[in-house]
Amino acid sequence: MTSPRNPPEPSSGSRQMTNLPKGFALHVGNIGIKDDTDDLMVLTCDTGSVAAGVFTQSRFAGPNIEISKQNIATGVVKAIAVISKNANVATGAMGRANAEEITELVASTVGADPNEIILGSTGVIGVQYPMDKIRDYLTQLTAPFSGQEAESAAAAIMTTDTHPKVAAAAAGPATIVGIAKGVGMIEPDMATMIAIITTDAEIDSDRLNEIFRQVVNKSFNALSVDTDTSTSDMAIVLTSGQAGAVEENQFESALEAVCLDLTRQLAADGEGAETLVVVDVNSARDEEQARRVAKAIVNSPLVKTAIHGRDPNWGRVAMAIGKCGDADINQQDVSIYFGDQEVYPTPASPQKLSELETYLASAEVRITADLGIANGTFTAYGCDLTDGYVRINADYTT
């Protein structure tokens, strides 16, 4: 175990890093769960932040989720701590007691009440925390922190991610910076993976909660890597308010841009993935129908493997649409496209099919299904299915 530390400042000549918004500070370190990389992140707001969040609906949610849901209900959060490589799920009464103790230790470090702390955790299910290591580390840790680099925070919360995921946007005088992790066991149910969004925009707690839920529904909840909902999902937004008030529509647009950027990064880095898959469903009865059809397409193992194999087999897309079973989906009204090329009902020529094989080898592939019913639309994000996914998950704990 290394001693508590703050992330180093970038040396001159290093790549540009993304600083947190005004009012936030960061500590990352190694508490001994991971062998050689950071596995703890603590993010603080010096004045306490207005907060909103959404959490997994899994019936196997861990005690960290239960505690965090209770604490965020107050609308004010002073710190978020995330432990990586251990989910603290299905760990019984001891797991609950450990989560409560960590919350108290973090609160003591940052000068807050335990009910002002959000505690995230991600990794292997069914394993108790190494509390001796965590306790020793947190009792040595002192605040205030000085770290500002979002990339350091994003790296500390990774499990099977291949790189840190950071996104940023401006909303008038305010800044929005988000980090996220999670590339397997991903199909959100009200939240996804772990995503933490920070901003210095001043906004009312109720409106922040309402706007964030709308944005999550169109971004993180539009993501699926493998149809599996994590037991540890959470998406949190915190604002220090130090940049002052911003125009609400401008704030929502910038927040959506950050969350959608992170969503695309997560999909593209899906375990073993080689291709980002974007599915647009248009002319549906309503948004809900468009969502179900888009998810059916992006989740289909046959569609995912066809893309991985560079096989423009639109029949697999038709299958995914058809299995939704909606009585108002009529095959004679449906159109299917790979990229800009229609493949159904007008078949592609042999030359176009050859070109589509090249297109399917792109880093990003877009599938469009027009249902020909009404005006509902939705876009889902996923990835191809490779032998790399099988190997990562076959060997996850061994």
C-alpha positions in Angstrom: 0.0 0.0 0.0 1.3 3.5 -0.8 0.8 6.5 1.4 -2.1 8.9 0.8 -1.2 11.4 -1.8 -2.7 13.9 -4.1 -2.4 13.6 -7.9 0.8 15.2 -9.2 0.6 18.3 -11.2 1.3 17.7 -14.9 4.9 18.4 -16.0 5.6 21.0 -18.6 5.1 19.5 -22.0 2.6 16.9 -20.9 -0.8 16.7 -22.5 -3.5 19.1 -21.5 -5.5 17.9 -18.5 -9.1 18.7 -17.6 -9.5 20.6 -14.4 -12.5 20.3 -12.1 -14.9 23.2 -11.9 -14.6 25.9 -9.2 -15.2 24.6 -5.7 -14.1 21.0 -6.2 -10.9 19.2 -5.2 -9.6 15.7 -5.5 -7.6 13.0 -3.9 -6.6 9.7 -5.5 -4.5 6.9 -4.0 -3.9 3.2 -3.6 -5.5 1.5 -0.6 -4.2 -2.0 -1.6 -7.1 -3.5 -3.5 -5.4 -3.1 -6.9 -1.8 -4.1 -7.2 -0.2 -1.2 -8.9 -2.8 1.5 -9.7 -5.0 3.9 -7.8 -8.1 2.3 -6.4 -9.6 5.2 -4.3 -11.0 8.5 -5.4 -12.3 11.1 -3.0 -13.9 14.2 -4.5 -14.9 17.2 -2.3 -16.8 20.4 -2.6 -15.4 23.0 -0.2 -18.8 24.6 0.5 -21.0 21.6 0.1 -22.7 21.0 -3.2 -26.3 20.8 -4.4 -26.7 17.2 -5.7 -28.9 14.9 -7.6 -28.5 11.2 -8.6 -30.0 8.1 -10.0 -29.1 4.6 -8.9 -29.4 1.0 -10.0 -32.8 -0.7 -9.5 -31.1 -4.1 -9.1 -32.5 -6.2 -6.3 -28.9 -7.2 -5.5 -27.8 -3.6 -5.0 -24.9 -3.2 -2.5 -25.1 -1.4 0.8 -23.1 1.5 -0.7 -26.0 2.2 -3.0 -28.5 2.0 -0.1 -26.5 4.4 2.0 -25.9 6.8 -0.9 -29.6 6.9 -1.9 -30.5 7.9 1.6 -27.8 10.5 1.8 -28.5 12.2 -1.5 -32.1 12.7 -0.6 -31.1 15.7 1.5 -29.9 17.4 -1.7 -26.5 18.4 -0.3 -23.3 16.4 -0.6 -19.8 17.4 0.6 -17.8 14.5 -0.7 -18.0 11.4 -3.0 -15.7 8.5 -2.4 -15.3 5.6 -4.9 -13.5 2.3 -4.2 -12.5 0.3 -7.3 -12.0 -3.4 -7.8 -14.4 -4.4 -5.0 -18.2 -4.0 -5.4 -19.1 -4.7 -1.8 -22.2 -6.5 -3.0 -23.8 -9.6 -1.5 -21.6 -9.1 1.6 -24.3 -9.2 4.2 -24.4 -7.4 7.5 -20.6 -7.1 7.6 -20.6 -5.4 4.2 -23.2 -2.9 5.4 -21.2 -2.2 8.6 -18.0 -1.7 6.6 -19.7 0.7 4.2 -21.0 2.7 7.1 -17.6 2.8 8.7 -16.0 4.0 5.5 -18.6 6.7 5.2 -17.8 7.9 8.7 -14.1 7.8 8.0 -14.4 9.9 4.9 -16.8 12.3 6.7 -14.2 12.7 9.5 -11.4 13.4 7.0 -13.3 16.1 5.1 -15.1 17.7 8.0 -18.6 16.6 7.1 -21.5 14.6 8.6 -21.7 11.0 7.4 -25.1 11.7 5.8 -23.3 14.2 3.5 -21.1 11.5 1.9 -21.8 9.5 -1.3 -20.0 6.1 -1.4 -19.5 4.3 -4.7 -17.9 0.9 -5.2 -17.2 -1.2 -8.3 -15.6 -4.5 -9.0 -15.9 -8.1 -7.9 -19.2 -9.2 -6.2 -19.3 -11.2 -3.0 -15.9 -10.2 -1.5 -15.5 -8.3 1.8 -13.5 -5.0 1.8 -9.9 -5.3 3.1 -10.9 -3.1 6.0 -7.6 -3.1 7.8 -6.0 -1.5 4.7 -8.9 0.9 4.1 -9.0 2.0 7.7 -5.2 2.5 7.9 -5.3 4.6 4.7 -8.3 6.8 5.6 -7.1 7.6 9.1 -3.8 8.9 7.6 -5.6 11.0 5.0 -5.9 14.7 5.6 -8.0 17.4 3.9 -8.2 19.9 2.2 -7.1 18.2 -1.1 -5.3 20.0 -3.9 -5.9 17.7 -6.9 -7.7 19.1 -9.9 -7.2 16.7 -12.7 -10.4 14.9 -13.8 -8.3 12.3 -15.7 -6.8 11.2 -12.4 -10.2 10.7 -10.8 -11.4 8.8 -13.9 -8.4 6.5 -13.8 -8.8 5.7 -10.1 -12.3 4.3 -10.6 -11.6 2.0 -13.6 -12.0 -1.7 -13.5 -11.8 -3.3 -16.9 -11.8 0.0 -18.7 -8.9 0.4 -21.0 -8.6 4.2 -20.6 -10.0 7.0 -18.4 -13.2 8.7 -19.6 -13.6 12.4 -19.2 -15.9 14.9 -20.9 -16.3 18.7 -20.5 -18.5 21.5 -21.7 -19.2 25.2 -21.0 -22.5 26.7 -20.0 -22.2 30.4 -20.0 -19.7 31.3 -17.2 -20.0 27.8 -15.8 -18.1 24.6 -16.5 -19.4 21.0 -16.5 -16.9 18.2 -16.2 -17.8 14.5 -16.0 -16.0 11.2 -15.5 -17.3 7.7 -15.9 -16.3 4.1 -15.8 -17.9 0.8 -16.8 -17.5 -1.3 -20.0 -19.0 -4.6 -18.9 -22.2 -5.6 -17.0 -23.8 -2.6 -18.7 -27.4 -2.0 -19.4 -28.7 0.7 -17.1 -31.9 0.6 -15.2 -32.4 4.3 -14.0 -28.6 4.8 -13.8 -25.4 3.3 -15.2 -21.9 2.2 -14.2 -20.4 5.0 -12.1 -20.7 8.5 -13.5 -19.9 11.6 -11.6 -20.7 15.0 -13.1 -19.4 18.2 -11.5 -20.3 21.8 -12.3 -20.0 25.3 -10.8 -23.3 26.4 -12.2 -25.8 27.7 -9.7 -29.1 25.8 -10.0 -32.0 24.9 -7.7 -31.9 21.4 -6.3 -35.3 20.3 -7.6 -34.6 21.6 -11.1 -31.2 20.0 -11.1 -32.8 16.6 -10.2 -35.4 17.0 -12.9 -33.0 18.0 -15.6 -30.5 15.3 -14.7 -33.0 12.6 -14.9 -34.1 13.8 -18.3 -30.5 13.9 -19.5 -29.7 10.4 -18.1 -32.7 8.9 -19.9 -31.3 10.1 -23.3 -27.6 9.3 -22.6 -26.5 6.8 -19.9 -29.9 4.9 -20.0 -29.5 4.6 -23.8 -26.3 2.6 -23.4 -26.0 -1.2 -23.5 -22.8 -3.3 -23.8 -24.1 -6.7 -22.8 -27.7 -6.4 -21.5 -26.6 -6.9 -17.9 -27.6 -4.3 -15.2 -24.9 -3.8 -12.6 -25.5 -4.1 -8.9 -23.5 -0.9 -8.3 -24.7 1.6 -10.9 -24.9 5.3 -9.9 -24.9 8.5 -11.8 -24.4 11.7 -9.7 -24.3 15.4 -10.5 -22.9 17.9 -8.1 -22.8 21.7 -8.3 -20.8 24.1 -6.2 -22.7 27.1 -7.6 -19.6 29.2 -7.6 -19.9 30.4 -11.2 -23.3 31.9 -10.5 -26.6 31.4 -12.3 -26.8 30.2 -15.9 -29.5 30.1 -18.5 -31.4 26.8 -17.8 -31.7 25.6 -21.4 -28.0 26.3 -22.0 -27.1 24.3 -18.8 -29.2 21.4 -19.9 -27.7 21.3 -23.4 -24.2 21.4 -22.0 -25.0 18.7 -19.4 -26.5 16.5 -22.1 -23.4 17.0 -24.3 -21.1 15.8 -21.4 -23.2 12.8 -20.5 -23.6 11.8 -24.2 -19.9 12.1 -24.8 -19.3 9.8 -21.8 -21.9 7.4 -23.0 -20.2 7.1 -26.4 -16.8 6.6 -24.8 -18.2 3.8 -22.6 -19.9 2.1 -25.5 -16.8 2.3 -27.7 -14.7 0.8 -24.8 -17.1 -2.1 -24.1 -15.2 -5.1 -23.0 -13.4 -6.6 -26.0 -15.2 -4.1 -28.3 -13.7 -3.0 -31.6 -16.7 -1.0 -33.0 -19.0 1.6 -31.5 -22.6 0.8 -32.6 -25.2 3.6 -32.8 -28.8 2.6 -33.5 -31.4 5.2 -34.5 -35.0 4.3 -34.5 -37.3 6.8 -36.3 -41.0 7.1 -37.0 -42.1 5.0 -34.1 -45.4 5.3 -32.3 -43.7 7.2 -29.4 -40.3 7.5 -27.7 -40.9 4.4 -25.6 -41.5 2.2 -28.6 -38.5 3.6 -30.3 -36.4 2.9 -27.2 -37.5 -0.7 -27.0 -36.8 -1.3 -30.6 -33.4 0.4 -30.5 -32.4 -1.6 -27.5 -33.5 -4.8 -29.1 -31.3 -4.1 -32.1 -28.2 -2.9 -30.1 -28.5 -5.8 -27.7 -29.0 -8.6 -30.2 -26.0 -11.0 -30.1 -26.6 -11.8 -33.8 -26.5 -8.1 -34.8 -23.4 -7.5 -32.6 -21.5 -10.5 -34.0 -22.5 -9.6 -37.6 -21.0 -6.2 -37.1 -17.9 -7.8 -35.7 -17.7 -10.1 -38.6 -18.2 -7.2 -41.1 -21.3 -9.0 -42.4 -24.0 -6.7 -43.7 -26.7 -9.1 -42.8 -29.7 -6.8 -42.4 -31.9 -9.9 -41.7 -30.6 -9.9 -38.1 -31.8 -6.3 -37.7 -35.2 -7.2 -39.1 -35.3 -10.1 -36.6 -34.6 -7.8 -33.7 -37.3 -5.4 -34.7 -39.8 -8.2 -35.3 -39.3 -9.9 -31.9 -40.5 -6.8 -30.1 -44.0 -8.1 -31.0 -45.7 -4.7 -31.4 -48.9 -5.1 -33.4 -48.4 -1.7 -35.1 -45.0 -2.6 -36.5 -45.7 -3.7 -40.1 -42.8 -5.1 -42.1 -44.0 -3.5 -45.3 -43.7 0.0 -43.6 -40.2 -0.6 -42.2 -36.9 0.6 -43.7 -33.5 -0.5 -42.6 -30.2 1.3 -43.3 -26.5 0.6 -42.6 -24.9 4.0 -42.6 -26.6 5.9 -45.4 -27.2 2.8 -47.4 -30.8 1.3 -47.5 -30.7 -2.5 -47.3 -34.5 -3.1 -46.8 -36.9 -3.1 -48.5 -34.8 -2.0 -51.4 -31.9 -4.5 -51.4 -28.3 -3.2 -51.9 -26.5 -4.1 -55.1 -23.5 -6.5 -54.9 -21.2 -3.5 -55.2 -22.9 -1.7 -52.4 -22.8 -4.8 -50.2 -19.0 -5.0 -50.8 -18.8 -1.3 -49.8 -20.8 -2.1 -46.6 -18.3 -4.7 -45.6 -15.7 -1.9 -45.6 -18.1 0.4 -43.7 -18.7 -2.2 -41.0 -15.0 -2.3 -40.4 -15.2 1.4 -39.3 -14.6 2.5 -35.7 -18.3 3.6 -35.6 -21.2 1.9 -37.3 -24.7 3.4 -37.5 -27.9 1.4 -38.0 -31.2 3.1 -38.7 -34.6 1.6 -38.5 -37.6 3.7 -39.7 -40.8 2.1 -38.5 -43.2 4.2 -40.6 -45.7 4.7 -37.8 -45.5 8.2 -36.3 -42.9 10.6 -34.9 -41.2 8.8 -32.0 -37.4 8.6 -32.1 -34.6 7.2 -29.9 -30.9 6.6 -30.2 -29.2 3.7 -28.4 -25.4 3.1 -28.0 -23.6 -0.2 -27.8 -20.7 -2.2 -29.4 -19.9 -5.3 -31.2 -19.4 -8.7 -29.5 -16.0 -10.2 -29.8 -14.1 -13.2 -28.5 -12.3 -10.6 -26.3 -15.5 -10.1 -24.3 -15.7 -13.8 -23.7 -12.1 -14.0 -22.5 -12.3 -11.0 -20.2 -15.4 -12.3 -18.5 -14.5 -16.0 -18.5 -11.3 -15.1 -16.6 -12.7 -12.2 -14.4 -12.0 -13.7 -11.0 -9.5 -16.4 -11.9 
